[in-house]
Amino acid sequence: MTRDLKLVIISLSIWGIGEGAFLYFHPLYLQQLGASPVAIGTILGVVGLAMTVVHIPAGYLADRIGRRKLIWAGWFSGVISIGIMAAATSLTTFTIGIILYSSTLFVISPLNSFVTAARNDLSIEKVMTTTSAAFNLGAIVGPLVAGLIAESFGLRVIFIFAFFVVMISTVIILFIKQQPTEQNFGHPASELLKNRKFIYFLPLCFLIFFALFFPQPLAPNYLKDVNQISLQSIGLLGSITSLGNVLLLLLFGVLPTQTGIYLGQVFIGVFAFLVWQTTQMPILVFAYFLLGGYKATRTILLSQVGKLVDKANLGLAYGIVETVAGLSLTAAPPLAGILYNRNPSSIFSTTLMLLIPSLLFTYLRRKLKWIT
């Protein structure tokens, strides 16, 4: 493993602690600041939109001006936006902070292309699942600490904690080396539009991402409002999800790609059913472990990009797929918020219905070479 990969893994692990501290609690803090379920869904939809519009420009720029510059910009943006959330005392200010934080996800495309280029003899699946597992390893710690902080000092303090943790992560990422930009003019960006395998890959990604993400934004609110689960227990469940992320990412990294994509969807279906049907903590722990199948499936799908396009357009291609993922993140929360306002449990029954066409489409595309 190269020096740069080690630095990325360490930095991501620490960032995972910071993001994990607030990721499962920000819908609850929005509620505490006065947002209704519909408003929460709308805000999270805007968050998804902010994620969506940044990926293609970031991926293109990473190919042209260098990946390290974009990675550094992403880390610094994260520090600033978490600082805004930590300082916020009103719904408006906090919403601005969380939307700005979501826009820092432009770093994903440059980061994915950076680790793909730095992998040496590691497979793309292996390096991407390993780096993603590193992030989620840190995210195991974050929710546990945040749950204790929230119970003792209130929800706002977890954002202050996250701010200082992410600052440490940022210092570490400053030591990665610059990579040469790809100057392969035989593969212009417009070439992607002619790549049928890549174009056909995009609707599959949207459908799977939408179905897998749909139950997640308002699940913490369901646990608190309907199941009467404490904040500390919600933090524990967040850590269990991160543990599931780590173990399932490592598992999916060695399984056949198609098997991992199937399993991830099945796991989210079981998660939705169990959260819907039970209030018993041991069963919820199992359900939230299976929720780790979301990120594992997402990472496996993203790893296919490197097999479909030339490396000169790798950052842009990752940006396009992340944009497709962002569209699903934009569309899912508002719809989930509307359904939750009418009947909280409907978000889980709807998820099970969405997974039927998702699994069917996966099966129909199984013979195409972009799923290997």
KAHUPE-V244101 format. One record per pair of residues at least 24 apart in sequence whose ideal C-beta (glycine too) atoms are under 6 Angstrom apart, sorted by the first residue. I is the first residue (numbers start at 1). J is the second residue. Records with the same first field share a line. If there is no record, write none. Layout:
# KAHUPE-V244101
I: J ; J
This chain:
# KAHUPE-V244101
2: 118
4: 118 ; 176 ; 177
5: 118
7: 175 ; 176
9: 134
10: 172
11: 169 ; 172 ; 173
12: 134 ; 135
13: 134 ; 137 ; 138
14: 138 ; 168 ; 169
15: 166 ; 169
16: 135 ; 136 ; 138 ; 139
17: 138 ; 141 ; 142 ; 165
18: 162 ; 165 ; 166
20: 139 ; 142 ; 143 ; 242
21: 142 ; 146 ; 158 ; 161 ; 162
22: 158 ; 159 ; 162
24: 143 ; 220 ; 238
25: 155
27: 220 ; 221
28: 220
29: 155
33: 91 ; 94
34: 91
35: 91
37: 337 ; 340 ; 341
38: 337 ; 341
40: 337
41: 333 ; 334 ; 336 ; 337
42: 334
43: 95
44: 217 ; 333
45: 330 ; 333 ; 334
46: 99
47: 99 ; 102
48: 326 ; 329 ; 330
49: 330
50: 99 ; 102 ; 103
51: 102 ; 105 ; 326 ; 329
52: 323 ; 326 ; 327 ; 330
54: 103 ; 106
55: 109 ; 319 ; 322 ; 323
56: 319 ; 320 ; 323
58: 106 ; 109 ; 110 ; 319
59: 109 ; 315 ; 316 ; 318 ; 319
60: 316
62: 110 ; 113 ; 315
63: 182 ; 315 ; 316
66: 178 ; 181
67: 110 ; 113 ; 114 ; 179
68: 178
70: 110
71: 107 ; 110 ; 111
74: 104 ; 107
75: 170 ; 173
77: 104
78: 104 ; 166
79: 166 ; 167 ; 170
82: 162 ; 163 ; 166
83: 163
85: 159
86: 159 ; 160 ; 163
108: 322
109: 315 ; 318 ; 319 ; 322
110: 315
112: 318
113: 314 ; 315 ; 318
116: 306
117: 179
124: 303 ; 306
125: 253 ; 303
126: 253
128: 299 ; 303
129: 249 ; 253 ; 299
132: 249 ; 299
133: 246 ; 249 ; 250
136: 242 ; 245 ; 246
137: 246
139: 242
140: 239 ; 242 ; 243
143: 235 ; 238 ; 239
144: 235 ; 239
146: 235
147: 231 ; 232 ; 235
150: 231
151: 231 ; 232
182: 311 ; 312
184: 312
187: 310 ; 312 ; 313
189: 313 ; 316
192: 313
197: 308 ; 370
198: 308 ; 309
201: 370
202: 324
204: 365
205: 301 ; 321 ; 324
206: 324 ; 328
207: 358 ; 361
208: 358
209: 325 ; 328
210: 328 ; 332
211: 354 ; 355 ; 358
212: 268 ; 294
213: 328 ; 329 ; 332
214: 332 ; 336 ; 351 ; 354
215: 272 ; 347 ; 348 ; 351
217: 333 ; 336
218: 336 ; 340 ; 347
222: 344
226: 344
227: 279
237: 288
240: 285 ; 288 ; 289
241: 288 ; 291 ; 292
244: 289 ; 292
245: 292 ; 295
248: 292 ; 293 ; 296
249: 296
252: 296 ; 300
257: 300 ; 371 ; 372
258: 366 ; 371
260: 300
261: 297 ; 362
264: 293 ; 296 ; 297
265: 355 ; 358 ; 359
267: 293
268: 293 ; 294
269: 352 ; 355
272: 348 ; 351 ; 352
276: 345 ; 348
304: 370
308: 370
